[in-house]
Amino acid sequence: MASQSKNAGLGVALGAALGAVAGVLAGHIAIWLGIGIVIGMALGATFRRAEERCPECAVIHQKHEARSGQVQSSLGSGR
């Protein structure tokens, strides 16, 4: 999880820097800074690596997801 937020932060920082440069060149810093941040967020999302799960971790995650699904379904049926 920490690596995902680190990648997103790096993307936002790069996007903000590129947006600021484009804004100075174009004369509209606020617009280009916002566009740069959005582009940086998209780039940060693409930097994410697929996590490799060991078989033991996969079993634990499946049990957790099944348990949280049961909790949500029991909460939803009480209404």
C-alpha positions in Angstrom: 0.0 0.0 0.0 2.8 2.4 0.8 4.3 1.9 -2.7 1.0 2.7 -4.3 0.8 6.1 -2.5 4.4 6.7 -3.2 3.9 6.2 -6.9 0.7 8.3 -6.9 2.6 11.1 -5.1 5.5 10.9 -7.6 3.0 11.1 -10.5 1.2 14.1 -8.9 4.6 15.9 -8.3 5.7 15.2 -11.9 2.4 16.3 -13.3 2.4 19.5 -11.2 5.9 20.3 -12.4 5.1 19.8 -16.0 1.8 21.7 -15.6 3.6 24.6 -14.0 6.1 24.7 -16.9 3.3 24.5 -19.5 1.4 27.2 -17.6 4.3 29.6 -17.5 4.9 29.1 -21.3 1.2 29.4 -22.1 0.5 32.2 -19.6 -2.3 30.3 -17.8 -0.6 28.7 -14.8 -3.8 27.8 -12.8 -5.4 25.9 -15.7 -2.2 24.0 -16.7 -1.3 23.2 -13.1 -4.7 21.5 -12.7 -4.3 19.7 -15.9 -0.8 18.6 -15.0 -1.9 17.2 -11.6 -4.7 15.2 -13.3 -2.3 13.8 -15.8 0.2 13.1 -13.0 -2.4 11.1 -11.1 -3.1 9.1 -14.2 0.6 8.4 -14.7 1.0 7.5 -11.0 -1.8 4.9 -11.3 0.0 3.3 -14.3 3.3 3.0 -12.4 1.7 0.5 -10.0 3.1 -2.9 -10.1 1.1 -6.1 -9.8 1.6 -7.6 -6.4 2.7 -11.2 -6.3 0.8 -13.2 -3.7 2.1 -16.4 -2.1 -0.4 -19.2 -1.9 -0.8 -18.7 1.9 -1.6 -15.0 1.5 -4.1 -15.8 -1.2 -6.0 -18.1 1.1 -6.0 -15.5 3.9 -7.3 -12.8 1.5 -10.0 -15.2 0.2 -11.2 -15.9 3.8 -11.2 -12.2 4.6 -13.2 -11.3 1.5 -15.7 -14.0 2.2 -16.1 -12.9 5.8 -16.5 -9.2 4.9 -19.1 -10.3 2.2 -21.1 -12.1 4.9 -21.0 -9.1 7.1 -22.2 -6.8 4.4 -25.0 -9.2 3.3 -26.2 -9.5 6.9 -26.2 -5.7 7.3 -28.1 -5.3 4.1 -30.8 -7.8 5.0 -31.7 -6.0 8.2 -33.3 -3.1 6.5 
